[in-house]
């Protein structure tokens, strides 16, 4: 299958592994953060880490928008469904994420709230058409990749005159988060991790292009390589990062050139710009308040903004006690550092978003057996 099987070829993987082993310097350790959870799962599923020299370390970053959504916003969505009686439409991953007191959307649904899992914005619009006497709210969440479909849904609802449809917007932006991980005093107080370079998001970059990372690479002197999701993509991108680090360069390189361009998808960017504008600040789970890192619906489309149509109460939200998901999202800790992982917290009984999301680091560790420490790892941990 074109663009799949050739990026999983064993002989090419062995050659890349040998090249990486040849080019790494034995006197240093390379800490490479993969921002996107799709890369984390590719690394574990295909055993990429096992093909790396011991001094090449992958650091797991924020992962996915489901992982980084703060508990307060989830609590707000539950309140919309329970107290305002709306039909709340959401993607499947959000259903099981625990909010305050482990109250999730699926538990609210079990208690009678009308919460419906959908596969696309088209489903939400269809539900609004079929229920003209009910308020329908689409719980919009995602990085830059899923923002254009939300913009299309808003414009389509306006065209059709769907007055019972609105959007609870939680779209967040990746470049701002990467910069915040490196520079924010708040994040440093919460714990830091050594990062020498980044595997840049691939699907996100297909929309925004590679250009937004250029200022980031120059400002923070950290190399970025836009990487595809297949195992050979990750390995080739790792080699490109190692070469930049060895040569003292901090540039943006594009390994995923078969999909990503420097300028990105200009039509999608224009559509998003017409419908959304930057928020001054937005809370990320694990990162705290991040300036200019999220979008809100413009006043010209305010009639479809659920945050303006409905009022939610000021509430004190909190994480599940002892859950290390915030630290895991910053790359400070691994899932196995959390005492809840694999005991109280499992895919059947998740304590945090990292175990729920299909791109979460905890889900990757569990799915691919990385929670089973080797004897050597156990000795190192005890030392």
N, C-alpha and C positions, 0 to 999 in steps of 0.2 A: 504494500500500500504506500503510495507516494507520500513523502514527508512524515512517515511514521516508522516503517520497518527499517529504513536506512539510517534512522537516528537511534536505533537500538542494536546495531550490529556489534557482535561480540569482538570481532577482530579489530575493528576501529576503536572500541573501548580499551582494549589491551594496549594498542599503540598510543592512545592518548594518555593512559595511565603511566606508561613507560616514559613518555615525554615530560609529563608533570614531575615524575620522580627524578628525572635527569636535571630539570631546571630549578627545582626548589633548592634553596640554600640551607645547608644543615645547621647553620648557626642562628637561624631565626624561625619563628612560628608565624604562620599566616592565618589570620582570623578574618573570615569572609562571611558577611551577613547576607542571607537570602531574605529579602523583604517579603516575598510572596509565598504563601503556604503551598502553592502548586509546586514550587521548587523543593520545598521541604519534603513533600510526599514523593516526588521523583527521586530525591536523594536516598530516601529510605526504601522505597519500593524496588529500586534497581540496584541497591547496594553501592551507590556511588562513593559513600564515605569509606567503604571497605577497600576501594581501589586507590584511595589517596595515601600519600605518605603520612606518617604520624604527626608531622608538624604542619599539616594543612587541616584547619578546623573550620567547620561550618557552624555559624551562629544563627539561630532561628529568630527571625524578627517578628513584626506585627502580624504577618500571616494573611489575614483576610478581614473584610469589613465586619463580618459577624463577630469575629474575635475581639475587635477593638471597640465595638459599640459599648458605651458606658451603661451601667445598670439603670441609671436614671431614665434614659431614653426608652429602654425596654419597659420600665415601670409605667412610663407615660402611655405607651402603646396598650398595655394591659388596661389602664384606666379608660382609654378611649373606648375599648370594647365593652368593658363592664359597666361603666357609669354613664356613658353617652349612648350606649346601645347601637353603635355603628356596626356595620359588617366590615371587619378588619381583614384585609387581604395581605398575605405575606409569603415570602419564599420559605421553603421547607426547613432550611437550617435554623431560621429564627424561632421556630416553634418550640424547641426544647431547651433553649438557652435559659438558665435560671436567673431570675431577677432577685429583688429583695425578698428574703425569707423563702428563697428557692421557688418563688412564684413565676412560672413560665407561661407562655401563651397557650401551650397545649393543656396546662392545668386549668387555665381560665376557660378554655373551650370545654373541658370536661365538666366544669361547673355551670355551663350554660351560655357563655359568651359566644357570639357568632363570629368565629375566627376561621378563615378559610385559607388553606394552602394553595398557592397558585404557581404556575410555571413561567408566566410572562406577564408583562403589563397588559397585554391584550386580554388575558383572563379577567383582570380586575375591571377593565372597561366593560366586558361582557356582563359581568355580575351587576355593574351599575345600571346597564340597560335593562336587565331582567328584573331589577328591583327598584323601580322609579320612586316608590314610597319609602325607601330606606336610604340612610346616609352610608356611602361606601368609601372607606379610607384605604388607600394603598400605602403600606408601610415600606417606603422606598429606602433601600440600603445598598451600599456598594461603593467601590472605588470608581475611578473615572470610566471604567469599562461599562458599567451598567447605568451610567448617568444619561447617555443619549436616549435609551428606550424610555426612561422616565419623562424626559423632555417631550418625546413624541406622544406619550400618553396624555400629558397635560394639554398639548396643542390639539390633539384629537378630541379630547373631552370638550374643549372650548368650541371647536368646529361643530360638534354634534349638539352642543347646548346641554351637556349632562350636568345639571345643576346639583345633583346628589353625589357627585364624585369629587374627592379631594386627595391630596398627597401629604403624608407625614414624611418630610424629607430628612434623610440621614446620610446623604452622600458625602464622602470624605476624599481628601486629596493626598496622594502619596509623597510628592517632593517635599512638602512642608513637614510631614512626619519624619522623613529621613533626616532633614536638617535639625529637627527638634531633638531627635535621639542623640545627636552629637553635641549640640550646643547648650541645651536648656539646663540651667542650674537646678531646676526642680527634678529633672530626670537624673542628674548627677547625684543629688541627695538620696534618691531612691535606689541608687546602685548603678554602677557603670560596667561596661564591658569593652574590651579591646576590639576595635574594628579597623581592619586595614583596607577593606574594599567592599563593594556591594555588587551582588547579582541583582540587576535591576529588573523590575516587573516587566513581563512580556505583553500580556493582554492589555494592561493599562497603557503601555507605551505604544501599542497599535493605535490608540486613540490620540494621546497627547504628543506622541513622537519622542525622540531622544533629546531634543533641544532643551527641555526644561531642566534636565540634569546637568547641563554644562556649567551653569552658574554654581550649582551645588558642588560639583567636582572641583571647580577652581577655588571657591570660597573656603571649603573645608579640606582641600588637598587630599581627597579620597577618590580613588578610581572607581568608575562604575562601568559595568558591562551588562547591556541589555541581553538577557538570556532566555532562550526558549525553554519549554517544559520537558522536552525529551532528555533522556540520560546523557546522550552525546552532546546535546546543547549545553547542559550543565558542566560537563567535563571540559569542553572547549572554552566555555566562558571562564572557568576556573583557571585554565592555562593562560588565558589572556590577562586575567587579573594578576596572576603570579608574575608575568612578564612586566606588567606596568609597575608593580611594587619593586621588583628587582632593579628596574631602570630608573626608579624615582619619579615616575610619571603619575599624573592624576588627571586622566582624561575620560571622556565618555566614548565607549566603543560599542558597536552594535553587532552582536553575534547573531541576533534573530532577524537578519536582514531580509529573509524571505517573507516577513510580515510587517516589520517595523521600519519606518522611514524617519528621517530627521524631523520633518514637519508634522508627521502624524496625519490623522484623518481630519482635514480642514472642514469638511461638511459637518461632521459630528461636533467639532469644536464650536462652529458657528451656531449650531442648533442649541447646544448647551448654554452658550453665552446669551442667547436670546431669552432663555427661560430662567436661568439661575444667575446668582451673584454670590460673591464671597461673604461668608460670615466673618466677623472680626475675630471670633474665637469659638472653639468647639472642643468639648471634652473627649479624649480618647481613653479607653480603658488601658491602664498601664503607663500612659504618657501624661495624663492630666490635661490641662487646658493647653491647646496648641493654636497659636494665632494663625488666622487666615488658612485654615486647613480643611474647611468644609464649605458646602454650598447651601444656600437657601433660595426659595422661590422669589423671583422679583415681584415688586409691588404691582407691576402691570398684569400679573397673573394671580394676584392675591386671593381672588375668589375661589381658587382651587388649592389654597394653602391650608391644610388641616390645623396648623399651629395658630392660624388667625381665625379659623371657623370655630374651633373648640378651645375651651379653657381647661387646662389640667392643673391639679393642685400642686402647691409647693410641698415637696415631700423629701424626707431624708432617706436616700437609697444607700445600700451597702452591699459589698461583695459577700460571698459565702465565706465564713470564717475559716482561716487557714489555707484558703485556695491561693496558690502561687501564680495564677494566670497572669496578673499584671506584670510580675517580674519576668515571666516566661516571654511575654510579648515584647519586652525590652531587650531580650537576649541575655539578661543577667543570670537567669537560671534555666536549667533544663527540666523537662517534665518529671524526670526521675528524682529531682531535688525536692519535689512537693510530696509531703507525707500523705496526702490524700490520694495521690495517683496510684491506680491499680488496687486500692483498698476500698475506701469509701467512694472514690470517684472512678467510675467506669463508663463506657458508652451507654450502658443501660441505666445508669444513675449518675449523670454528669453533674459536677459541682461548679464547673466554669465553662465559658464559651470555647476554650481551647480543646476541650474534649468533645464538644458537640459538633463544631464546624467540620465539614469534610476537608477543609484545608488547615485545620488547627494542628499545632505541634503535638499536643497530647494525643490527639486522634491518630497522628502519624506514628508516634512511638508505640501506641497500643496495637494498631492495625498490623504493623510490620515487625512486631516483636522486639523493638529496641529497648523495652523496659527490662529485658533479661540481660543483666550485666555479666560481662565475662569476669573470670577470676582476677584478671589483671586490673580491670576497671574497679572492681570491688576493693582490691588492695590499694589502688591509688586513692580512692575515696576515703579509705580508713587512715591513710598516712597523714 
